[in-house]
Amino acid sequence: MNLRQERLSNGIRVVSEQIPTVQSVTVSLWIRCGSRDELPYQHGIAHFLEHMLFKGTPTRNATQIAQEIEGRGGVLNASTGKELTFYYARMLSEHLPVAISVLSDMFLNALLGPDDIEREKGVILEEMRLIEDTPDEILHDLITETHWHGHPLGRRIIGTPETVGAFTREHLTEFIQTHYRPERVVVAVVGNFETETLMNELERTLGAWNPSANTPQPPSDPAPPHKSNPNTEPILVPREVEQVHFAIAYDGVSFHDERRYAQAVLNSMLGGSMFSRLWQEIREKRGLAYEIGSYASPASDGGLFVIYGGTSEQAYPVVQELVQAEIQRLLHEAPPEEEVASARNQLKGHRVLALESTQARAELIGSEMLMRGRIVPPEEVIANIDAVTPESIHQLAQELFQQAPTQVAIVPEA
């Protein structure tokens, strides 16, 4: 990777990678701020603010913002997570100054008009209803809320109808003043561009941003997340559904834990691939589920490891037995080297294939710089994946799966 790391005059970190062989460029703005940073009355405000930045500035209305990017064939979007938020534009290389101008204008000069706020509340409420109507989406919110009950990481990113309905312009500006600050921002740029043009445009638009030092203090970080729900029995949530949608959660490892590589290989073997044990045993051999799998969700100081699926009421007990049988196998014996090698190869292949997209590369370097403070070179990542052995998988499985899990199932109403 041909990476450059620089700073603007106000301290904003800029990480960039030139790829002269492409015709596009991705510009992304990253903020170390997400739903975890919200106070209880602010629940959902990080996501709400992300929406509001698209609604207009003193020089561009919402239509003009979209037109300047998408009217030139580009893509403009954003995403809010539990610990970070990012905004990005992907355009033809010749439009780099436009991408920087629009993103920085949105970022620094959003009007946050009261009428726009009220309209967007309706949009967010409809988004909530859409999630509630999609069992396999609400399931992942439910398992996180239940496992990390009471911890900020357990709250849904989107908020609740009550908290979102109460937001005012004053709430939004307070949140911006607290969290949207140069020291919490990274700009990540990947594609075909001239470094001098890039830095001049960023300095002109973002470099003069120096917010007041007299700002509200962000909430103090709570203790690292861990299972806080003492109930070991499955929690059943009746809904108007045709299938049982279930999830089983364990404490996983953090974003900074070197065991994350072993966890990634373990996930690929257990449920994160089409050759995984759960997929092959439950879907391919027995035809008991269309959706079955697992995923790891690391945070800066903790993580989740989740097994999930959907099946008929009649097959649900059998599927649960099969899932537990695979967990017991991992607890009692190390997996064969051939199986581990396939999982390692899958991870390495996915990593390399993802790096063929300027957007994916910008997301990688932006998130790593923001969360880790450094970008792990691809060679180091590959070496760490290759270092995962059957014995390290077995040891990690014993650490993860000997805990009492949290279990949630969305079941058909009686």
Secondary structure, 3 states (H helix, E strand, C coil): CCEEEEECCCCCEEEEEECCCCCEEEEEEEECCCHHHCCHHHCCHHHHHHHHCCCECCCCEHHHHHHHHHCCCCEEEEEECCCCEEEEEEEEHHHHHHHHHHHHHHHHHCCCCHHHHHHHHHHHHHHHHHHHCCHHHHHHHHHHHHHCCCCHHHCCCCCCHHHHHCCCHHHHHHHHHHHCCHHHEEEEEEECCCHHHHHHHHHHHCCCCCCCCCCCCCCCCCCCCCCCCCCCCCEEEEECCCCEEEEEEEECCCCCCCCHHHHHHHHHHHCCCCCCHHHHHHHHHCCCCCEEEEEEEECCCCEEEEEEEEECCCCHHHHHHHHHHHHHHHHHCCCCHHHHHHHHHHHHHHHHHHCCCHHHHHHHHHHHHHHHCCCCCHHHHHHHHHCCCHHHHHHHHHHHHCCCCEEEEEEECC
